[in-house]
Amino acid sequence: MSLHPPTATDESIRFAYWVPNVSGGLVVSKIPQRTGWDAPYNRRLAQIAEEAGFDYALTQIRFTAGYGAEYQHESVAFSQDLLSATTKLKVIAALLPGPWNPTLAAKQIATISHLSEGRIAINLISGWFSGEFRAIGEPWLDHDERYRRSEEFIRALRGIWTQDDFTFRGDFYRYTNYTLKPKPVDPQPEIFQGGSSRAARDMAARVSDWYFTNGDTPEGIRAQVDDLREKARANRRSVKVGVNAFVIARDTEEEARAVLQEIIDQADPDAVKAFGHEVKNAGKASPEGEGNWAKSTFADLVQYNDGFKTNLIGTPDQIAERIVALKEAGVDLALLAFLHFQEEVAYFGAHIIPRVRALEAQRGRRAQAA
Ligand SMILES: Cc1cc2nc3c(=O)[nH]c(=O)nc-3n(C[C@H](O)[C@H](O)[C@H](O)COP(=O)(O)O)c2cc1C
């Protein structure tokens, strides 16, 4: 296969990486990791990623940890730092309603949009960690109420960003003739959201640009995509889809599987169990009992967002094939985590993205011929 395929087109699947702005990397394991959570490590990583062909970086928001991940840098400030260290990469900052309200978010993100010439986006978090909310004195709402608040948050944010004299009467947020100046640069910052429950899809179909979901098989993703698309169509909207995956690329599948086994064998059982206990407040607490982590096993929980389930574990050829299968299931963006981020992001850019682009071009030609 040619390793000099065409560059990305509008139809190409896009790549994002999880910013390790939290200690311990993206696995709840004591396996040695060369990933750092500090600013110098992350600036360098952002530069490597944009060179490697990544379009987005996603920062995380956490205020406490009861399950490893002891230290956490704040997402918006950290995102701005990465934007000033790069020139092409878009950075998605996570916002948690409660600590943030739309007023602060609209102002902060509008300023960063000017500072970065439009490279900032947001990821609206609806909340799953009740212990965190209790610790910081924030009321803990029921599952679907959290999404009702998030939806109002997004409606208010879009209103403030696009209208003068913005007036809004919600149950959670209220505005009267509010005019923000300056507004963000055009195009408006993209709005991502995380979560896999029915409430998450209902909200995405109504107000979000992107639906981020936990790791899953192409079949599991397709079921979510079908539901989301039907709901979005009913609202005359379209929503893009991003899926989490933990990548282990090695020369042979056996080597990659051995690394996975080692990560799981060295998992910190107390931290994994504490995490498993807390995530019961996510999808499982919804009326349907479905959503993020509703069916996760101990091994799944070793990666925070079920990233082993997506199975990007094997040789570069196998991984590229599986990414194209995700795309065919309706995925627009693969959100990736790695054990040793700097080295493995560079490797992904050199060995996997070119294979994905070549496969995409090949399938595009086949579809045209057919
Ligand atoms: C890709 C992705 C990123 C997320 N990032 C964060 C985060 O930074 N901080 C956080 O507290 N929750 C984060 N979440 C959690 C979600 O916002 C949500 O609260 C959780 O997945 C429960 O969703 P569900 O009940 O709809 O399944 C993330 C979820 C996904 C899928």
The ligand as an SDF file (V2000), in Angstrom:
LIG
                    3D

 31 33  0  0  0  0  0  0  0  0999 V2000
  -15.4640   11.9190   24.9910 C   0  0  0  0  0  0  0  0  0  0  0  0
  -15.9720   12.2280   26.3560 C   0  0  0  0  0  0  0  0  0  0  0  0
  -15.3050   13.1770   27.1250 C   0  0  0  0  0  0  0  0  0  0  0  0
  -15.7320   13.4510   28.4250 C   0  0  0  0  0  0  0  0  0  0  0  0
  -15.0080   14.3330   29.1790 N   0  0  0  0  0  0  0  0  0  0  0  0
  -15.3420   14.5380   30.4770 C   0  0  0  0  0  0  0  0  0  0  0  0
  -14.5680   15.4130   31.2990 C   0  0  0  0  0  0  0  0  0  0  0  0
  -13.5740   16.0080   30.8820 O   0  0  0  0  0  0  0  0  0  0  0  0
  -14.9540   15.5630   32.5980 N   0  0  0  0  0  0  0  0  0  0  0  0
  -16.0490   14.9320   33.1190 C   0  0  0  0  0  0  0  0  0  0  0  0
  -16.3360   15.0920   34.3010 O   0  0  0  0  0  0  0  0  0  0  0  0
  -16.8340   14.1020   32.3540 N   0  0  0  0  0  0  0  0  0  0  0  0
  -16.5060   13.9020   31.0610 C   0  0  0  0  0  0  0  0  0  0  0  0
  -17.2910   13.0870   30.2660 N   0  0  0  0  0  0  0  0  0  0  0  0
  -18.5300   12.5210   30.8340 C   0  0  0  0  0  0  0  0  0  0  0  0
  -19.8330   12.9770   30.1660 C   0  0  0  0  0  0  0  0  0  0  0  0
  -19.9720   14.3370   29.9760 O   0  0  0  0  0  0  0  0  0  0  0  0
  -21.1100   12.4410   30.8480 C   0  0  0  0  0  0  0  0  0  0  0  0
  -21.3110   13.0470   32.0850 O   0  0  0  0  0  0  0  0  0  0  0  0
  -21.0460   10.9600   31.0660 C   0  0  0  0  0  0  0  0  0  0  0  0
  -20.4980   10.3490   29.9490 O   0  0  0  0  0  0  0  0  0  0  0  0
  -22.4160   10.3570   31.3460 C   0  0  0  0  0  0  0  0  0  0  0  0
  -23.1590   10.3020   30.1640 O   0  0  0  0  0  0  0  0  0  0  0  0
  -24.4670    9.4140   29.9420 P   0  0  0  0  0  0  0  0  0  0  0  0
  -25.1360    9.2780   31.2470 O   0  0  0  0  0  0  0  0  0  0  0  0
  -25.2650   10.1910   28.9510 O   0  0  0  0  0  0  0  0  0  0  0  0
  -24.0380    8.1330   29.3450 O   0  0  0  0  0  0  0  0  0  0  0  0
  -16.8770   12.7920   28.9510 C   0  0  0  0  0  0  0  0  0  0  0  0
  -17.5600   11.8560   28.1520 C   0  0  0  0  0  0  0  0  0  0  0  0
  -17.1240   11.5670   26.8610 C   0  0  0  0  0  0  0  0  0  0  0  0
  -17.8610   10.5480   26.0440 C   0  0  0  0  0  0  0  0  0  0  0  0
  1  2  1  0
  2  3  1  0
  2 30  2  0
  3  4  2  0
  4  5  1  0
  4 28  1  0
  5  6  2  0
  6  7  1  0
  6 13  1  0
  7  8  2  0
  7  9  1  0
  9 10  1  0
 10 11  2  0
 10 12  1  0
 12 13  2  0
 13 14  1  0
 14 15  1  0
 14 28  1  0
 15 16  1  0
 16 17  1  0
 16 18  1  0
 18 19  1  0
 18 20  1  0
 20 21  1  0
 20 22  1  0
 22 23  1  0
 23 24  1  0
 24 25  2  0
 24 26  1  0
 24 27  1  0
 28 29  2  0
 29 30  1  0
 30 31  1  0
M  END
$$$$
